Amino acid sequence: MKISKETWRLAFVKSLPIMCSYFFLGAAYGIMMEETGFPWYVALLLSMTVYTGAFQFVLITFLSTGASLLTIAITALLMNSRQSFYSLTFLNDFKRMGKRKLYMIHSLTDETYAVNCTLELPRKEKEDTMFGVALLSHCYWMAATVAGAVLGQLIPFELEGIDFCMTALFVIIFMDQWKKASSHIPALAGLTCGIVCLLIFGQSSFILPALLLVSGILFFAGRKEAAE
Amino acid sequence: MSTPMLAAAIVLSVAITFGLRALPFLIFSGERKMPDWLQKLGEMLPSAIMAVLIIYCLKDVPSDFAGTGIQKLLAVLVVAVSYHFKRSTFFSIFLGTAAYMLLLYFF
């Protein structure tokens, strides 16, 4: 079970790009949590247990605007459903990892998925490296969250506009998906449903109908296409 | 936000997120294959959800166009253009956020 020094080094090198973006995003997250009025340990708790950057950002705005538990649940379900599809990729790898399996499942994110997908190593080294990347990334995220929350307390002025990094993150994920997609219809359906629901339901309550509408449309479109 | 409400929101978020990550291990423990329609949904859903979330982030652009709206749109443009050319997540998020903060500060 012991991980060799070389493997840790490899895991560290592989995790460097993750470190860059997690430090910045995690710190921004910590600052936003602090500015919304949450103590650093709540921010840390969320980064440790929920550990999915995109949803954690959305959760801040939900908590601060007093969104209902139903809205939180449905959004979590739809936003994080992509994690299920990431898990599928690693079904066989994780199953062999014994005690580490549960941690590997919990620590799966967009970024660790992208890095661990590309590892071409013999079995033992691959498993150790995947675990190393997962653990290091989780630590970067938690450390950055706490650093951000503390930083937010120390800085006397408000860092107005720091919340834009959530928007930037979504735009980037969207562009990656756009590039990979064989059809742009789902993306355009999402934009259309979002805008239409915004116009109908207004700013404060459009997210839930928009998410439900577009996933409903795609569900039926997928069934129809699969049946053909 | 009250503490019980916050606790409920956190527990719910953790349960759903972990549940989704673990789901394939519960369903596909044997040799069972994923149904085609689910495969299709998995390919289509993420970009649609992300699109809705971008609209969510920009929801106050029309109602506060001069205050923060135009700045947000410009910063989105900065992110999109820089990411198109450099393909660096960190660089584009940093640049876009800095651009937005500066635009807010100066205009």
Chai-1 contact restraints between the chains, C-beta under 6 A:
chainA,res_idxA,chainB,res_idxB,connection_type,confidence,min_distance_angstrom,max_distance_angstrom,comment,restraint_id
A,C20,B,F90,contact,1.0,0.0,6.0,A-B,restraint_1
A,S21,B,T89,contact,1.0,0.0,6.0,A-B,restraint_2
A,S21,B,F90,contact,1.0,0.0,6.0,A-B,restraint_3
A,F24,B,F94,contact,1.0,0.0,6.0,A-B,restraint_4
A,T49,B,V14,contact,1.0,0.0,6.0,A-B,restraint_5
A,V50,B,S13,contact,1.0,0.0,6.0,A-B,restraint_6
A,V50,B,V14,contact,1.0,0.0,6.0,A-B,restraint_7
A,V50,B,T17,contact,1.0,0.0,6.0,A-B,restraint_8
A,T52,B,T17,contact,1.0,0.0,6.0,A-B,restraint_9
A,L63,B,M1,contact,1.0,0.0,6.0,A-B,restraint_10
A,I72,B,A9,contact,1.0,0.0,6.0,A-B,restraint_11
A,A73,B,L12,contact,1.0,0.0,6.0,A-B,restraint_12
A,A76,B,S13,contact,1.0,0.0,6.0,A-B,restraint_13
A,A76,B,I16,contact,1.0,0.0,6.0,A-B,restraint_14
A,L77,B,I16,contact,1.0,0.0,6.0,A-B,restraint_15
A,L78,B,I49,contact,1.0,0.0,6.0,A-B,restraint_16
A,M79,B,I49,contact,1.0,0.0,6.0,A-B,restraint_17
A,N80,B,T17,contact,1.0,0.0,6.0,A-B,restraint_18
A,N80,B,L20,contact,1.0,0.0,6.0,A-B,restraint_19
A,S81,B,L20,contact,1.0,0.0,6.0,A-B,restraint_20
A,R82,B,P46,contact,1.0,0.0,6.0,A-B,restraint_21
A,Q83,B,L20,contact,1.0,0.0,6.0,A-B,restraint_22
A,Q83,B,R21,contact,1.0,0.0,6.0,A-B,restraint_23
A,S84,B,L20,contact,1.0,0.0,6.0,A-B,restraint_24
A,S84,B,L23,contact,1.0,0.0,6.0,A-B,restraint_25
A,S84,B,P24,contact,1.0,0.0,6.0,A-B,restraint_26
A,F85,B,G42,contact,1.0,0.0,6.0,A-B,restraint_27
A,S87,B,R21,contact,1.0,0.0,6.0,A-B,restraint_28
A,S87,B,P24,contact,1.0,0.0,6.0,A-B,restraint_29
A,L88,B,P24,contact,1.0,0.0,6.0,A-B,restraint_30
A,I105,B,R21,contact,1.0,0.0,6.0,A-B,restraint_31
A,I105,B,A22,contact,1.0,0.0,6.0,A-B,restraint_32
A,H106,B,F18,contact,1.0,0.0,6.0,A-B,restraint_33
A,L108,B,R21,contact,1.0,0.0,6.0,A-B,restraint_34
A,E160,B,L104,contact,1.0,0.0,6.0,A-B,restraint_35
A,G161,B,Y100,contact,1.0,0.0,6.0,A-B,restraint_36
A,G161,B,M101,contact,1.0,0.0,6.0,A-B,restraint_37
A,G161,B,L104,contact,1.0,0.0,6.0,A-B,restraint_38
A,F164,B,A75,contact,1.0,0.0,6.0,A-B,restraint_39
A,F164,B,T97,contact,1.0,0.0,6.0,A-B,restraint_40
A,F164,B,Y100,contact,1.0,0.0,6.0,A-B,restraint_41
A,C165,B,I93,contact,1.0,0.0,6.0,A-B,restraint_42
A,C165,B,T97,contact,1.0,0.0,6.0,A-B,restraint_43
A,T167,B,C57,contact,1.0,0.0,6.0,A-B,restraint_44
A,A168,B,V79,contact,1.0,0.0,6.0,A-B,restraint_45
A,A168,B,I93,contact,1.0,0.0,6.0,A-B,restraint_46
A,A168,B,G96,contact,1.0,0.0,6.0,A-B,restraint_47
A,A168,B,T97,contact,1.0,0.0,6.0,A-B,restraint_48
A,L169,B,I93,contact,1.0,0.0,6.0,A-B,restraint_49
A,F170,B,M50,contact,1.0,0.0,6.0,A-B,restraint_50
A,F170,B,L53,contact,1.0,0.0,6.0,A-B,restraint_51
A,F170,B,I54,contact,1.0,0.0,6.0,A-B,restraint_52
A,V171,B,V76,contact,1.0,0.0,6.0,A-B,restraint_53
A,V171,B,V79,contact,1.0,0.0,6.0,A-B,restraint_54
A,I172,B,Y83,contact,1.0,0.0,6.0,A-B,restraint_55
A,I172,B,T89,contact,1.0,0.0,6.0,A-B,restraint_56
A,I172,B,S92,contact,1.0,0.0,6.0,A-B,restraint_57
A,I173,B,M50,contact,1.0,0.0,6.0,A-B,restraint_58
A,F174,B,M50,contact,1.0,0.0,6.0,A-B,restraint_59
A,M175,B,Y83,contact,1.0,0.0,6.0,A-B,restraint_60
A,Q177,B,P46,contact,1.0,0.0,6.0,A-B,restraint_61
A,Q177,B,S47,contact,1.0,0.0,6.0,A-B,restraint_62
A,A181,B,S47,contact,1.0,0.0,6.0,A-B,restraint_63
A,P186,B,M44,contact,1.0,0.0,6.0,A-B,restraint_64
A,P186,B,S47,contact,1.0,0.0,6.0,A-B,restraint_65
A,P186,B,A48,contact,1.0,0.0,6.0,A-B,restraint_66
A,A187,B,S47,contact,1.0,0.0,6.0,A-B,restraint_67
A,A187,B,A51,contact,1.0,0.0,6.0,A-B,restraint_68
A,A189,B,A48,contact,1.0,0.0,6.0,A-B,restraint_69
A,G190,B,A48,contact,1.0,0.0,6.0,A-B,restraint_70
A,G190,B,A51,contact,1.0,0.0,6.0,A-B,restraint_71
A,G190,B,V52,contact,1.0,0.0,6.0,A-B,restraint_72
A,L191,B,A51,contact,1.0,0.0,6.0,A-B,restraint_73
A,G194,B,V52,contact,1.0,0.0,6.0,A-B,restraint_74
A,G194,B,I55,contact,1.0,0.0,6.0,A-B,restraint_75
A,L198,B,K59,contact,1.0,0.0,6.0,A-B,restraint_76
A,Q203,B,K59,contact,1.0,0.0,6.0,A-B,restraint_77
A,I207,B,Y56,contact,1.0,0.0,6.0,A-B,restraint_78
A,A210,B,V52,contact,1.0,0.0,6.0,A-B,restraint_79
A,L211,B,V52,contact,1.0,0.0,6.0,A-B,restraint_80
A,V214,B,A48,contact,1.0,0.0,6.0,A-B,restraint_81
A,L218,B,M44,contact,1.0,0.0,6.0,A-B,restraint_82
A,L218,B,L45,contact,1.0,0.0,6.0,A-B,restraint_83
A,L218,B,A48,contact,1.0,0.0,6.0,A-B,restraint_84
A,G222,B,W37,contact,1.0,0.0,6.0,A-B,restraint_85
A,G222,B,K40,contact,1.0,0.0,6.0,A-B,restraint_86
A,G222,B,L41,contact,1.0,0.0,6.0,A-B,restraint_87
A,R223,B,W37,contact,1.0,0.0,6.0,A-B,restraint_88
A,E225,B,K40,contact,1.0,0.0,6.0,A-B,restraint_89
A,A226,B,D36,contact,1.0,0.0,6.0,A-B,restraint_90
A,A226,B,W37,contact,1.0,0.0,6.0,A-B,restraint_91
A,A226,B,K40,contact,1.0,0.0,6.0,A-B,restraint_92
